[in-house]
Amino acid sequence: MSAAISPGRAVLAAAAAAVLLAGCSEEPPPALEFGTAKPSGPRLDAQAPKGGSLPLAQWPDACEVLREEEIRAILPQAKDFQRNPIKVSVLNFNPLAKPAPGTTGEVPKGGCETEFGLPSTYESKQNSRITIVFQGLADPALVAEEYAEDLAYEVKNGTRSNAKGAEPFKDFKASLGPTGCFTKRSSGLVCHQGPYAFEVDGSSTADGVGPYAESSKNWREKVLIPVVRTLSARMPGGA
């Protein structure tokens, strides 16, 4: 005699079958796409006084510096943007002179971390980030002098790591667009152009960036360098 199946069990069985079918029909995320730098934001035209720094009240809001359309030019699939301001402490850029009032202190939005989502097997609303931090806005001569000191320190000490696959320090000089850039940490870039001293960093766990050992290098080459080119083109002396 055949066993009877209760209506309740039939519903559970049907639900379980639907889950299995859904799991089998899931498609992998689309391949990650990379574009190129397409500057479209307004010019960054800070005018710092000779021998001095720009008043903090005139600093740009770092969360408005890199536009969503400029990020999508580099990463067409980017979505779900979220911006988090970073407070920056500014010291006297000219140690040989007393700082003018209002040129030292804290800038609440001197930096910004922009988080967003990219296609990934493991769902995460924001699995990627780009960080921009302005370290100083001053007379270009002072900025260049400070940059040269930082560069000399890195050339001497390097930003090397004992981690497997870690990259040695690299000086890009003016090849990325700005007057000068060099690597810092695993993927970050320290740059200067005109009155701007700035850093660009970031990371991603999205599919297509590459295995862990290579992801930092790939993110720098395919994303951070185009970001630097985007900013540089809008700064004094940029194309």
Residue frames as qw, qx, qy, qz and C-alpha x, y, z in Angstrom:
[[0.000, 0.891, 0.455, 0.000, 0.00, 0.00, 0.00],
 [0.426, 0.473, -0.031, 0.771, 1.47, 3.35, -0.99],
 [0.319, -0.453, -0.456, 0.696, 2.10, 5.92, 1.72],
 [0.120, 0.884, 0.406, 0.199, 0.01, 9.06, 1.59],
 [0.419, 0.098, -0.117, 0.895, 1.73, 12.48, 1.47],
 [0.092, -0.743, -0.516, 0.417, 0.12, 15.14, 3.59],
 [0.306, 0.889, 0.216, 0.262, -0.60, 18.57, 2.04],
 [0.331, -0.914, 0.204, 0.112, 1.91, 20.14, 4.44],
 [0.674, -0.325, 0.529, 0.401, 4.72, 17.80, 3.36],
 [0.601, 0.544, 0.460, 0.362, 3.87, 18.37, -0.28],
 [0.082, 0.990, 0.040, 0.104, 4.30, 22.13, 0.16],
 [0.487, -0.745, 0.402, 0.217, 7.66, 21.67, 1.92],
 [0.732, 0.021, 0.559, 0.389, 8.87, 19.31, -0.79],
 [0.460, 0.769, 0.327, 0.299, 7.87, 21.76, -3.52],
 [0.138, -0.982, 0.128, 0.010, 9.64, 24.61, -1.71],
 [0.632, -0.506, 0.496, 0.312, 12.81, 22.56, -1.31],
 [0.687, 0.325, 0.515, 0.396, 12.78, 21.68, -5.00],
 [0.251, 0.936, 0.167, 0.181, 12.36, 25.35, -5.92],
 [0.362, -0.864, 0.312, 0.160, 15.38, 26.29, -3.79],
 [0.704, -0.196, 0.569, 0.377, 17.50, 23.60, -5.44],
 [0.563, 0.607, 0.441, 0.347, 16.44, 24.71, -8.91],
 [0.022, 0.999, 0.003, 0.048, 17.17, 28.35, -8.05],
 [0.524, -0.682, 0.434, 0.269, 20.63, 27.42, -6.81],
 [0.696, 0.073, 0.587, 0.407, 21.38, 25.47, -9.96],
 [0.431, 0.743, 0.402, 0.317, 20.20, 28.28, -12.23],
 [0.245, -0.907, 0.037, 0.339, 22.26, 31.06, -10.61],
 [0.704, 0.610, -0.008, 0.364, 24.61, 32.62, -13.12],
 [0.625, -0.250, -0.132, 0.728, 28.08, 33.94, -12.27],
 [0.001, -0.849, -0.143, 0.508, 28.42, 37.73, -12.01],
 [0.623, 0.770, 0.040, 0.129, 29.33, 39.60, -15.19],
 [0.747, 0.080, -0.085, 0.654, 33.01, 40.08, -15.91],
 [0.273, -0.782, -0.146, 0.540, 34.48, 43.19, -14.31],
 [0.525, 0.709, 0.231, 0.411, 34.92, 46.02, -16.80],
 [0.447, -0.549, -0.013, 0.706, 37.63, 48.67, -16.70],
 [0.404, 0.867, 0.246, 0.155, 37.53, 51.97, -18.53],
 [0.563, 0.228, -0.079, 0.791, 39.81, 54.99, -18.71],
 [0.192, -0.485, -0.328, 0.788, 40.14, 58.37, -17.06],
 [0.129, 0.596, 0.498, 0.617, 37.61, 60.91, -18.38],
 [0.181, -0.259, -0.400, 0.861, 37.85, 64.10, -16.31],
 [0.061, -0.607, -0.589, -0.530, 34.53, 65.92, -16.19],
 [0.392, -0.737, -0.441, 0.330, 34.49, 67.75, -12.86],
 [0.083, 0.992, 0.016, 0.096, 35.25, 71.44, -12.35],
 [0.537, 0.548, -0.397, 0.504, 38.80, 72.78, -12.30],
 [0.691, -0.598, -0.251, 0.319, 40.68, 72.60, -9.02],
 [0.401, 0.679, -0.008, 0.616, 42.07, 76.12, -9.01],
 [0.581, -0.733, -0.204, 0.289, 43.34, 76.78, -5.49],
 [0.379, 0.752, -0.141, 0.521, 45.45, 79.96, -5.37],
 [0.722, -0.542, -0.235, 0.361, 47.83, 79.70, -2.43],
 [0.012, -0.988, 0.151, 0.025, 49.87, 82.78, -1.42],
 [0.632, 0.550, -0.449, 0.310, 53.57, 82.84, -2.20],
 [0.215, 0.379, -0.697, 0.569, 55.54, 81.31, 0.67],
 [0.402, -0.117, 0.567, -0.710, 52.35, 80.30, 2.51],
 [0.096, 0.198, 0.975, 0.035, 49.39, 77.95, 2.71],
 [0.298, -0.391, -0.507, -0.708, 45.80, 78.18, 1.56],
 [0.398, -0.234, 0.452, -0.763, 43.35, 79.11, 4.37],
 [0.152, 0.074, 0.980, -0.109, 41.58, 75.98, 5.61],
 [0.438, 0.506, 0.455, -0.588, 38.19, 77.58, 4.91],
 [0.484, 0.619, -0.305, -0.538, 39.09, 77.53, 1.20],
 [0.191, -0.244, 0.938, 0.151, 40.02, 73.85, 1.01],
 [0.562, 0.008, -0.537, -0.629, 37.84, 71.73, -1.28],
 [0.784, -0.170, 0.416, -0.427, 35.38, 69.21, 0.11],
 [0.072, -0.380, 0.887, 0.252, 37.21, 65.99, -0.75],
 [0.438, 0.273, 0.841, -0.162, 33.90, 64.13, -1.01],
 [0.505, 0.760, 0.258, -0.318, 32.93, 66.34, -3.95],
 [0.083, -0.681, 0.541, 0.487, 36.25, 66.22, -5.79],
 [0.013, -0.138, 0.912, 0.385, 35.82, 62.91, -7.65],
 [0.618, 0.117, 0.027, -0.777, 32.39, 62.64, -9.25],
 [0.755, 0.057, 0.624, -0.194, 30.38, 59.45, -9.69],
 [0.760, 0.636, 0.044, -0.124, 30.52, 59.77, -13.47],
 [0.219, 0.771, -0.597, 0.038, 34.31, 60.00, -13.29],
 [0.466, -0.315, 0.808, -0.176, 34.42, 56.79, -11.25],
 [0.792, 0.338, 0.464, -0.206, 32.03, 55.08, -13.68],
 [0.530, 0.766, -0.327, -0.159, 34.29, 56.12, -16.57],
 [0.041, 0.558, -0.821, 0.117, 36.96, 53.97, -14.89],
 [0.115, 0.063, 0.973, -0.190, 34.58, 51.32, -13.48],
 [0.350, -0.147, -0.446, -0.811, 31.36, 51.30, -15.57],
 [0.570, -0.357, -0.719, -0.174, 29.60, 48.83, -13.22],
 [0.204, -0.009, -0.587, 0.784, 30.12, 50.83, -10.02],
 [0.405, -0.574, -0.436, -0.562, 26.91, 51.44, -8.02],
 [0.663, -0.653, -0.364, 0.034, 25.58, 52.06, -4.50],
 [0.413, 0.476, -0.292, 0.719, 27.97, 54.91, -3.74],
 [0.557, -0.786, -0.265, 0.054, 28.59, 55.96, -0.16],
 [0.414, 0.616, -0.266, 0.615, 30.98, 58.73, 0.85],
 [0.684, -0.637, -0.274, 0.227, 32.68, 59.04, 4.23],
 [0.160, 0.913, -0.212, 0.310, 34.60, 62.25, 5.04],
 [0.818, -0.142, -0.281, 0.481, 38.06, 61.98, 6.60],
 [0.241, -0.968, 0.006, 0.066, 39.36, 64.64, 8.98],
 [0.743, 0.360, -0.133, 0.548, 42.83, 65.97, 8.11],
 [0.457, -0.809, -0.058, 0.365, 45.16, 67.78, 10.50],
 [0.565, 0.712, 0.021, 0.417, 47.17, 70.50, 8.74],
 [0.610, -0.557, -0.039, 0.563, 50.51, 71.74, 10.06],
 [0.069, 0.880, -0.175, -0.435, 52.59, 74.71, 8.97],
 [0.871, 0.419, 0.168, 0.193, 53.89, 74.03, 5.46],
 [0.444, 0.704, -0.224, 0.507, 56.63, 76.64, 5.83],
 [0.733, -0.497, -0.324, 0.332, 58.67, 76.06, 9.01],
 [0.477, 0.064, -0.050, 0.875, 60.74, 79.19, 8.28],
 [0.154, -0.297, -0.081, -0.939, 57.75, 81.49, 8.70],
 [0.266, 0.159, 0.699, -0.644, 54.92, 81.88, 11.17],
 [0.110, 0.388, 0.850, 0.339, 51.72, 80.43, 9.71],
 [0.223, -0.223, -0.137, -0.939, 49.05, 82.90, 8.74],
 [0.439, 0.055, 0.611, -0.656, 45.86, 82.77, 10.82],
 [0.772, 0.317, 0.216, -0.506, 43.46, 80.09, 9.64],
 [0.594, 0.544, -0.552, -0.215, 46.03, 78.03, 7.72],
 [0.251, 0.217, -0.916, 0.226, 46.68, 75.33, 10.35],
 [0.543, -0.070, 0.497, -0.673, 44.29, 73.07, 12.23],
 [0.402, 0.130, 0.906, 0.000, 41.73, 70.48, 11.22],
 [0.403, 0.183, -0.410, -0.797, 39.81, 70.15, 7.97],
 [0.667, 0.030, 0.591, -0.452, 36.70, 67.98, 8.58],
 [0.841, 0.441, 0.299, -0.098, 36.45, 66.99, 4.91],
 [0.000, 0.770, -0.544, -0.333, 40.08, 67.19, 3.86],
 [0.014, 0.223, -0.941, -0.253, 39.85, 63.56, 2.79],
 [0.750, 0.110, 0.110, -0.643, 37.13, 61.20, 1.64],
 [0.233, -0.109, 0.959, 0.118, 36.59, 57.47, 1.34],
 [0.642, 0.223, -0.175, -0.713, 34.15, 56.58, -1.43],
 [0.377, -0.060, 0.922, -0.069, 32.70, 53.09, -1.12],
 [0.640, 0.327, -0.196, -0.668, 30.72, 51.37, -3.87],
 [0.796, -0.016, 0.593, -0.119, 29.70, 48.00, -5.20],
 [0.321, 0.496, -0.658, -0.466, 31.08, 45.98, -8.12],
 [0.889, 0.046, -0.302, -0.341, 29.96, 42.59, -9.48],
 [0.054, -0.468, 0.834, -0.286, 30.96, 39.77, -7.15],
 [0.520, -0.129, -0.833, -0.139, 30.05, 36.15, -6.45],
 [0.356, -0.431, -0.681, 0.473, 29.61, 37.00, -2.81],
 [0.026, -0.812, -0.375, -0.448, 27.06, 39.77, -2.51],
 [0.426, -0.456, -0.293, 0.724, 28.24, 42.90, -0.74],
 [0.207, 0.915, 0.343, -0.045, 26.65, 46.29, -1.27],
 [0.143, 0.940, -0.307, 0.034, 29.99, 48.12, -1.00],
 [0.945, -0.159, 0.143, 0.249, 32.94, 45.85, -1.73],
 [0.638, 0.348, 0.083, 0.682, 35.26, 48.47, -3.18],
 [0.253, -0.898, -0.184, 0.309, 36.71, 51.83, -2.14],
 [0.531, 0.507, 0.002, 0.679, 38.72, 54.80, -3.37],
 [0.447, -0.769, -0.252, 0.381, 40.26, 57.15, -0.83],
 [0.413, 0.632, 0.017, 0.656, 41.49, 60.67, -1.59],
 [0.511, -0.737, -0.242, 0.369, 43.26, 62.72, 1.07],
 [0.321, 0.828, -0.095, 0.450, 44.66, 66.22, 0.60],
 [0.735, -0.305, -0.299, 0.527, 47.78, 66.54, 2.72],
 [0.276, -0.547, -0.064, 0.788, 48.40, 70.19, 1.97],
 [0.397, 0.775, 0.372, 0.320, 47.45, 73.12, -0.23],
 [0.390, -0.764, 0.063, 0.510, 50.23, 75.67, -0.36],
 [0.209, 0.813, -0.396, -0.371, 52.67, 77.60, -2.52],
 [0.936, 0.321, -0.137, -0.050, 53.73, 75.06, -5.21],
 [0.379, 0.629, -0.584, 0.344, 57.38, 75.63, -4.26],
 [0.406, -0.424, 0.633, -0.505, 56.66, 74.60, -0.65],
 [0.920, 0.073, 0.198, -0.330, 54.62, 71.60, -1.80],
 [0.788, 0.504, -0.344, 0.084, 57.43, 70.47, -4.11],
 [0.096, 0.605, -0.661, 0.433, 60.00, 70.86, -1.32],
 [0.640, -0.264, 0.541, -0.478, 57.93, 68.81, 1.12],
 [0.940, 0.268, 0.008, -0.211, 57.30, 66.17, -1.53],
 [0.563, 0.606, -0.528, 0.195, 61.04, 65.92, -2.28],
 [0.208, -0.493, 0.705, -0.465, 61.75, 65.27, 1.40],
 [0.817, -0.029, 0.405, -0.409, 59.08, 62.55, 1.57],
 [0.856, 0.469, -0.200, -0.088, 60.37, 61.00, -1.64],
 [0.286, 0.631, -0.661, 0.288, 63.97, 60.98, -0.35],
 [0.502, -0.337, 0.653, -0.457, 62.80, 59.22, 2.81],
 [0.905, 0.178, 0.248, -0.296, 60.96, 56.56, 0.80],
 [0.678, 0.609, -0.409, 0.036, 63.89, 56.08, -1.58],
 [0.049, 0.566, -0.733, 0.374, 66.14, 55.47, 1.41],
 [0.416, -0.161, 0.760, -0.472, 63.81, 53.32, 3.48],
 [0.273, -0.048, -0.839, -0.468, 61.41, 51.97, 0.87],
 [0.660, -0.118, 0.263, -0.693, 57.83, 50.91, 1.58],
 [0.491, 0.207, -0.830, -0.166, 58.71, 47.25, 1.45],
 [0.771, -0.317, 0.253, -0.492, 56.97, 44.44, 3.24],
 [0.191, -0.343, 0.920, 0.002, 58.03, 40.95, 4.20],
 [0.732, 0.281, 0.458, -0.418, 54.70, 39.66, 2.92],
 [0.530, 0.049, 0.739, 0.413, 54.92, 37.25, 0.00],
 [0.351, 0.595, 0.583, 0.427, 54.47, 39.02, -3.31],
 [0.127, -0.888, -0.210, 0.389, 54.78, 42.51, -1.81],
 [0.577, 0.693, 0.111, 0.417, 56.06, 45.15, -4.21],
 [0.530, -0.236, -0.147, 0.801, 59.07, 47.38, -3.58],
 [0.034, 0.756, 0.162, -0.633, 58.86, 51.15, -3.56],
 [0.515, 0.387, 0.523, 0.558, 58.38, 52.72, -7.00],
 [0.030, -0.582, -0.036, 0.811, 58.89, 56.30, -8.15],
 [0.526, 0.599, 0.581, 0.162, 56.61, 57.11, -11.10],
 [0.272, -0.148, 0.157, 0.938, 58.03, 60.62, -11.43],
 [0.338, 0.359, 0.062, -0.867, 55.72, 62.60, -13.77],
 [0.079, 0.035, -0.882, -0.463, 54.56, 59.61, -15.84],
 [0.020, 0.465, 0.872, -0.152, 51.08, 59.45, -14.26],
 [0.035, 0.802, 0.442, 0.401, 50.08, 63.03, -15.01],
 [0.381, -0.921, -0.051, 0.068, 50.93, 64.96, -11.84],
 [0.166, 0.863, -0.460, 0.126, 54.35, 66.54, -11.36],
 [0.196, 0.391, -0.873, 0.216, 55.34, 63.54, -9.26],
 [0.853, -0.280, -0.004, -0.441, 53.95, 60.34, -7.72],
 [0.240, 0.367, -0.885, 0.152, 55.40, 57.43, -5.77],
 [0.684, -0.299, -0.629, -0.216, 53.97, 54.32, -4.14],
 [0.202, -0.404, 0.591, -0.668, 53.09, 54.11, -0.48],
 [0.657, -0.058, 0.632, -0.407, 52.00, 50.94, 1.32],
 [0.568, 0.106, 0.797, 0.176, 50.62, 48.16, -0.87],
 [0.395, 0.565, 0.618, 0.378, 48.65, 50.19, -3.39],
 [0.055, -0.910, -0.264, 0.315, 48.58, 53.84, -2.35],
 [0.557, 0.459, 0.155, 0.674, 50.03, 56.72, -4.35],
 [0.283, -0.739, -0.168, 0.587, 51.52, 59.95, -2.99],
 [0.481, 0.513, 0.394, 0.592, 51.42, 62.78, -5.54],
 [0.123, -0.678, -0.180, 0.702, 51.78, 66.53, -5.97],
 [0.365, 0.462, 0.475, 0.654, 50.87, 69.06, -8.64],
 [0.047, -0.687, -0.120, -0.715, 50.79, 72.83, -8.34],
 [0.262, -0.510, 0.421, -0.703, 49.53, 73.78, -4.87],
 [0.882, -0.217, -0.027, -0.418, 48.10, 70.29, -4.19],
 [0.078, 0.365, -0.913, 0.165, 49.75, 67.56, -2.13],
 [0.794, -0.065, 0.087, -0.598, 47.49, 64.50, -2.10],
 [0.181, -0.226, 0.957, -0.005, 47.27, 60.74, -1.63],
 [0.757, 0.105, -0.239, -0.599, 45.07, 58.23, -3.44],
 [0.115, -0.226, 0.954, -0.162, 44.47, 54.74, -2.07],
 [0.756, 0.056, 0.019, -0.652, 41.85, 52.00, -2.10],
 [0.145, -0.180, 0.972, 0.028, 41.04, 48.32, -2.51],
 [0.723, 0.083, -0.165, -0.665, 38.38, 45.89, -3.72],
 [0.434, -0.146, 0.881, -0.122, 37.26, 42.33, -3.07],
 [0.724, 0.458, 0.083, -0.509, 35.19, 42.17, -6.26],
 [0.829, 0.125, 0.492, 0.235, 35.67, 39.34, -8.74],
 [0.608, 0.712, 0.175, 0.306, 37.99, 40.27, -11.56],
 [0.128, -0.950, 0.279, -0.049, 40.40, 42.42, -9.54],
 [0.556, 0.487, -0.655, 0.157, 42.67, 39.41, -9.20],
 [0.783, -0.297, -0.507, 0.204, 43.86, 36.96, -6.53],
 [0.480, -0.855, -0.131, 0.145, 44.75, 38.43, -3.16],
 [0.662, -0.352, 0.203, 0.630, 48.50, 38.59, -3.82],
 [0.352, 0.189, 0.433, 0.808, 47.92, 40.63, -7.01],
 [0.005, -0.799, -0.593, -0.098, 44.77, 42.57, -6.19],
 [0.272, -0.803, -0.087, 0.523, 46.55, 45.61, -4.71],
 [0.302, -0.287, 0.500, 0.759, 48.78, 46.04, -7.75],
 [0.153, 0.418, 0.756, 0.480, 45.90, 45.52, -10.17],
 [0.096, -0.852, -0.495, 0.142, 43.66, 47.97, -8.31],
 [0.275, -0.682, 0.119, 0.667, 46.41, 50.58, -8.39],
 [0.250, -0.137, 0.623, 0.728, 47.15, 50.12, -12.09],
 [0.026, 0.418, 0.777, 0.470, 43.56, 49.84, -13.34],
 [0.230, -0.815, -0.526, -0.085, 41.76, 52.16, -10.91],
 [0.426, -0.760, -0.127, 0.474, 43.96, 54.38, -8.74],
 [0.400, -0.172, 0.368, 0.821, 46.25, 55.56, -11.54],
 [0.065, 0.536, 0.580, 0.610, 43.25, 56.62, -13.69],
 [0.319, -0.851, -0.403, 0.109, 41.88, 58.42, -10.61],
 [0.464, -0.541, 0.098, 0.694, 45.18, 60.28, -10.28],
 [0.280, 0.149, 0.522, 0.792, 45.07, 61.17, -13.97],
 [0.090, -0.743, -0.599, -0.283, 41.51, 62.43, -13.53],
 [0.381, -0.836, -0.217, 0.331, 42.46, 64.74, -10.68],
 [0.499, -0.320, 0.275, 0.757, 45.70, 65.88, -12.29],
 [0.257, 0.409, 0.567, 0.667, 43.92, 66.97, -15.48],
 [0.180, -0.846, -0.429, -0.261, 41.76, 69.34, -13.43],
 [0.543, -0.688, -0.087, 0.474, 44.62, 70.89, -11.42],
 [0.127, 0.925, -0.218, -0.285, 46.80, 73.86, -12.42],
 [0.048, -0.587, 0.750, 0.303, 49.13, 72.77, -15.18],
 [0.574, 0.118, 0.809, -0.052, 46.90, 69.80, -16.08],
 [0.098, 0.045, 0.713, 0.693, 45.91, 68.94, -19.62]]
